[in-house]
């Protein structure tokens, strides 16, 4: 009578994924992740599973593998940013990296305040059978979304102002440094009545940029006056509203820093509606340095984030396994903001 293999398989019988999982003492799902080069497997586990696959001579059935992997040739961009120009620049960067890869981009706007956020994202990922997902702020900062993508075994890369994840899954933008540079610039121009227009609380970038600005102002001996600290929504309309509120104060600011360019241009609009001359009567500085910053008049001084490059870097990380790069060996990608000085901010009169 034929004896069973020491590993528990019958002589002459082809090893199955269940056999690999049993011998390696892992779940069938973990074996599938190793086969499909998912980044969500510890390196020691990956090596153990690979050793058992070689030991048993296991060969995945290509058709079954395709069904299990459930991957298409699509990369998803999931975003909730209210700035259309930001989103378009991000898309262009992702497309730069996808060119020639055989993968295509699909976009999915969402609302983090929606009760159906997770259900909507789950449906998007499952319907499109996505190869992976790229997320700019603020959806990239939502740990509920990250937990969902891990549950779905969907690779992702997140872009955020600070590091929130493993290096293979992060592009970090260091927003604190850029906002601090803007504060020092206005202080060097001898402004003392300096206002800040923040973004929505839901955006970590608003918190990090706001802190960088207020910290640097304090270092320059200019505490941020509570009257000059107002909330916006990262939209042009909220910038107009914030501008009118600040400029109607008994002692209006001589300089205003907004946490994105859309709001900065809104502030400039409010100043013109009140009959002010820019930059003589008011200096304005924005953040992101979107293309519109160099097209308005006066040209907007803004903290530059290379948004297109950020999208490209995120997509390149996502494609690394397809190019034979072990995600565990990827370093954290970082960009450094830089102040681009133009005509919208001058010395205090």
C-alpha positions in Angstrom: 0.0 0.0 0.0 1.4 3.4 -1.0 2.5 5.6 1.9 1.5 9.2 2.3 4.2 11.9 1.8 5.7 13.1 5.1 4.0 16.4 4.4 0.6 14.7 4.2 0.1 14.6 0.5 -0.8 11.4 -1.4 1.9 10.0 -3.8 1.3 11.2 -7.3 -1.3 13.7 -6.2 -0.7 17.3 -7.2 -0.2 19.6 -4.3 -2.9 22.2 -3.7 -3.0 25.6 -2.2 -4.6 24.0 0.9 -1.6 21.7 1.2 0.8 24.7 1.1 -1.3 26.6 3.7 -1.3 23.5 6.1 2.4 22.8 5.8 3.4 26.4 6.1 0.9 26.9 9.0 -0.7 29.9 7.4 -4.1 30.7 6.0 -5.0 30.0 2.4 -5.5 33.7 2.0 -1.8 34.3 3.0 -0.6 31.8 0.5 -2.7 33.6 -2.2 -1.1 36.9 -1.2 2.4 35.4 -1.5 1.6 34.0 -5.0 0.2 37.3 -6.1 3.1 39.4 -4.7 0.9 41.3 -2.3 2.9 43.7 -0.1 0.8 42.9 2.9 2.8 39.8 4.0 5.7 39.8 6.5 9.0 39.0 4.8 9.7 35.9 7.1 6.2 34.6 6.3 6.7 35.2 2.6 10.0 33.2 2.6 8.4 30.3 4.6 5.5 30.0 2.2 7.8 30.2 -0.9 10.0 27.4 0.7 7.0 25.2 1.1 5.8 25.9 -2.5 9.2 24.8 -3.7 9.2 21.8 -1.4 5.8 20.5 -2.5 6.3 21.5 -6.1 3.1 23.5 -6.0 2.2 25.2 -9.3 -0.8 27.6 -9.2 -3.5 27.0 -11.9 -3.3 30.2 -14.0 -7.1 30.3 -14.5 -7.8 29.7 -10.8 -5.1 32.2 -9.9 -6.8 34.9 -12.0 -10.1 34.2 -10.4 -8.6 34.4 -6.9 -6.6 37.5 -7.6 -9.6 39.3 -9.1 -7.3 42.0 -10.5 -8.0 44.1 -13.6 -5.6 46.5 -15.4 -7.0 49.5 -13.5 -5.5 51.8 -10.9 -8.0 53.8 -8.8 -7.5 57.4 -7.6 -9.8 57.9 -4.6 -10.0 61.6 -3.6 -12.1 64.0 -1.6 -10.2 67.2 -2.3 -12.4 70.2 -3.2 -9.8 71.8 -5.5 -10.3 70.6 -9.1 -6.9 71.9 -10.2 -5.2 69.9 -7.5 -7.0 66.7 -8.6 -6.2 67.3 -12.3 -2.5 67.8 -11.5 -2.5 64.6 -9.4 -4.1 62.6 -12.2 -1.4 63.9 -14.7 1.3 62.6 -12.4 -0.3 59.2 -12.0 -0.7 58.9 -15.8 3.0 59.8 -16.3 3.9 56.8 -14.3 1.3 54.4 -15.8 2.4 55.2 -19.4 3.6 52.0 -21.0 2.7 49.8 -18.1 -0.6 48.5 -19.6 -2.5 49.9 -16.6 -5.2 52.6 -16.9 -6.5 55.1 -14.4 -10.0 55.4 -13.0 -11.0 58.1 -10.6 -13.5 58.0 -7.7 -14.5 61.2 -5.9 -15.8 60.6 -2.4 -17.0 62.5 0.7 -15.5 61.6 4.0 -18.5 63.0 5.8 -20.8 60.6 4.0 -22.3 57.7 6.0 -21.9 55.6 2.9 -18.2 56.3 2.4 -16.9 52.8 3.2 -19.6 51.1 1.3 -19.0 53.3 -1.8 -15.3 52.6 -1.7 -15.8 48.9 -1.3 -18.2 48.9 -4.2 -15.7 50.8 -6.4 -12.8 48.5 -5.6 -14.8 45.3 -6.1 -16.6 46.4 -9.3 -13.5 47.6 -11.0 -11.3 44.7 -9.6 -8.6 47.3 -9.1 -4.9 46.4 -9.3 -4.4 49.0 -6.6 -5.4 52.4 -5.2 -3.7 55.8 -4.8 -5.1 58.3 -2.3 -4.2 61.9 -1.8 -5.3 63.9 1.3 -7.6 63.8 3.1 -9.0 60.3 2.2 -5.4 59.0 2.6 -5.6 60.0 6.3 -8.7 57.9 7.1 -7.7 54.7 8.9 -11.1 53.2 8.3 -10.4 53.3 4.5 -7.0 51.8 5.0 -8.5 48.9 7.1 -11.0 48.3 4.3 -8.4 48.1 1.6 -6.4 45.7 3.7 -9.5 43.6 4.1 -10.0 43.6 0.4 -6.4 42.7 -0.2 -6.1 45.8 -2.4 -2.6 47.4 -2.6 -2.5 51.1 -2.0 -0.2 54.1 -1.7 -1.2 57.1 0.4 0.0 60.7 0.1 0.0 62.7 3.3 1.6 65.6 5.1 3.2 63.3 7.7 4.2 59.6 7.7 1.2 57.3 8.5 2.2 53.9 7.2 5.0 51.6 6.0 7.5 53.3 3.7 6.3 51.2 0.7 2.9 52.7 1.1 3.8 56.4 1.7 4.6 59.6 -0.1 5.2 62.3 2.6 4.8 66.0 1.7 6.3 67.7 4.9 3.7 70.5 4.9 4.8 71.8 8.2 8.1 73.1 6.7 6.4 74.9 3.9 4.0 76.7 6.1 6.8 77.7 8.5 8.7 79.2 5.5 5.7 81.3 4.6 5.5 82.6 8.1 9.2 83.6 8.2 8.8 85.3 4.8 6.0 87.5 6.0 7.9 88.3 9.2 11.0 89.2 7.2 8.7 91.7 5.2 8.0 93.4 8.6 4.4 92.3 8.7 3.0 92.1 12.3 -0.7 91.9 11.7 -0.7 88.5 10.0 -3.8 86.4 9.5 -4.3 82.7 8.8 -7.1 81.1 6.8 -7.2 77.4 7.7 -8.7 74.5 5.8 -11.3 72.0 7.1 -10.6 70.2 10.3 -11.0 66.9 8.6 -7.8 67.5 6.6 -4.7 66.7 8.5 -2.9 69.0 6.1 -4.9 71.9 7.6 -3.7 71.0 11.0 -0.1 70.4 10.1 0.2 73.5 7.9 -1.6 75.7 10.5 0.8 74.5 13.2 3.8 75.0 11.1 2.7 78.6 10.4 1.8 79.5 14.0 4.9 77.8 15.4 7.2 79.8 13.0 5.3 83.1 13.8 5.9 82.5 17.5 9.6 81.9 16.8 9.7 85.3 15.1 8.0 86.9 18.1 4.6 87.3 16.4 1.9 85.4 18.3 -1.1 84.5 16.1 -3.9 86.8 17.2 -7.2 84.8 17.7 -9.0 87.5 15.7 -6.8 86.7 12.7 -7.3 82.9 12.9 -10.3 81.9 10.7 -11.6 78.8 9.1 -12.1 78.1 5.4 -13.1 75.1 3.3 -10.2 74.9 0.8 -12.5 76.5 -1.8 -12.4 79.9 -3.6 -15.8 80.8 -2.1 -14.6 80.2 1.4 -11.6 82.4 0.7 -13.8 85.2 -0.4 -15.9 84.9 2.8 -12.8 84.7 5.0 -11.3 87.7 3.3 -14.3 89.8 3.9 -14.4 88.7 7.6 -10.8 89.6 8.2 -10.8 92.9 6.2 -13.9 94.1 8.0 -12.1 94.0 11.4 -11.4 97.4 13.2 -7.7 96.6 12.7 -7.5 94.4 9.6 -4.4 92.4 8.9 -1.7 93.6 6.5 -0.9 90.1 5.4 -3.0 86.9 5.0 -1.7 83.4 4.6 -4.2 80.8 3.3 -3.6 77.0 3.5 -4.3 76.5 -0.2 -4.2 78.6 -3.4 -8.0 78.5 -4.1 -8.6 80.3 -0.8 -5.8 82.8 -1.5 -7.3 83.8 -4.7 -10.7 84.2 -3.0 -9.1 86.5 -0.4 -7.6 88.6 -3.3 -11.1 88.8 -4.8 -12.6 90.0 -1.5 -9.9 92.7 -1.2 -10.7 94.0 -4.6 -14.4 94.0 -3.8 -13.5 96.3 -0.9 -11.6 98.7 -3.1 -8.1 97.6 -1.8 -5.1 97.7 -4.1 -2.9 94.5 -4.1 -0.3 94.1 -2.9 0.1 97.7 -1.6 -2.8 97.4 0.8 -2.7 93.7 1.5 -0.1 90.9 1.1 -1.4 87.4 0.3 0.5 84.1 0.4 -1.0 80.7 -0.6 -0.1 77.1 -0.5 0.3 74.4 -3.2 1.5 76.7 -6.0 -1.1 75.5 -8.5 -0.7 76.8 -12.1 -3.2 79.5 -11.4 -0.8 81.1 -8.9 1.3 82.4 -11.8 -1.7 83.5 -13.8 -3.6 85.8 -11.4 -2.5 89.4 -10.9 -0.6 90.1 -8.8 1.1 86.8 -9.3 0.6 84.8 -6.1 3.4 84.0 -3.7 2.8 80.4 -2.7 4.4 77.4 -1.1 5.1 75.0 -3.9 4.1 71.3 -3.5 5.1 69.3 -6.6 1.6 67.8 -6.9 2.2 66.2 -10.3 5.4 64.6 -9.0 3.6 63.4 -6.0 1.1 61.5 -8.1 3.9 60.0 -10.2 5.9 58.9 -7.2 2.8 57.3 -5.6 2.0 55.4 -8.9 5.6 54.2 -9.2 5.5 52.7 -5.7 2.2 50.9 -6.6 3.8 49.5 -9.8 7.0 48.3 -8.0 5.9 44.7 -7.6 5.1 44.5 -11.4 8.7 45.6 -12.1 10.2 43.0 -9.8 10.9 45.3 -6.9 10.2 43.9 -3.4 7.9 46.5 -1.7 9.6 45.7 1.6 12.8 47.3 0.2 11.2 50.5 -0.9 12.1 53.6 1.0 9.6 56.3 2.0 9.2 58.8 -0.8 9.3 62.4 0.4 9.0 65.9 -1.2 10.0 69.2 0.3 7.8 72.2 -0.1 9.5 75.5 -1.2 8.3 79.0 -1.2 7.9 80.6 -4.6 8.1 84.4 -4.2 6.1 86.5 -6.6 4.4 89.9 -6.5 1.5 89.3 -4.1 3.4 89.9 -0.9 5.6 93.0 -0.3 7.0 94.8 2.8 4.6 96.3 5.3 4.1 100.0 4.6 
